[in-house]
Amino acid sequence: MTVASLEKALSQAKPFTLFLTDGRQIAVSHPEFLWLVPPHKSELVISHENRGGTELLRVNQIVSIRWRDKQVA
């Protein structure tokens, strides 16, 4: 995934799931829980609202994004 496509996805303000190269899936209820790290925006900080804590991912670890119709609690 490119930084430009990720920025476009984050601008949609809908819940989605990130699919990673290692097979993990990360559910995100709102893009406000993600931040692209400047200056190159090649890393992404994820705040895990349900379990607490944060995680740092490289954008190139994201294979795809799937939007969810309804927010999953």
N, C-alpha and C positions, 0 to 999 in steps of 0.2 A: 504494500500500500504506500502511496506517496503522501507527502505532507499536505499537498494541495487537496487530494481527495479526502483526507482525514479532516482538514479544516472545513471543507464543504459539508461533510457529514455532521460535524459538531454544530454547524450553524442551523441545523434543522430542529433542534430542541425537542427531540422525541426520544423515548427510551429505546435502547438498542443493546445488542450483544456483540462483543468483539471476539473474533475467532483467531487464536494465536498459532504460530508455527509449531509449538510443542503440543498442540491438541487441546489446550485449555480454552475455556470459554469464560469471558468476564461480562456479567450483566451490568449495565449502566442505566440507572433510572432517569438520569438527566445529564446532559453534557457539562453542566456546572461542576460535576465531580471529576472532570478531566482538565489537565492543563498541559499545553505543549511548552516545553522548556526552551527559552531563548538561548543563544541567538540563532541556532540552526534549526531548531524545532525538530530535531531528530529523535528526541526522547519525549515520553509522555508520562506525566504523573497521574496516577489514579487514586482517588480517595475512596476507600471501601466503606460505604455508609452502613451496611448491615453488620459487618464483622469488625469494623474499626481498622485503623492503620492506613498506610499508603503503600503504593507499589510504583516502581519506576520501570518502564518498558521502553524499548527502542521501537520507533514507528515501523521499522522493517520486520518486526516480529508479528505484526498484525497481517493476517491473511485476508480477512474480509469482515464486513459489518452486516448485521441483519437487524432491521428495525422491528420493534415489537408493537403490536396494535394496542395492547393494554399494558400498563405498568404492573410488574410482578413484585409483590411484597416480599 
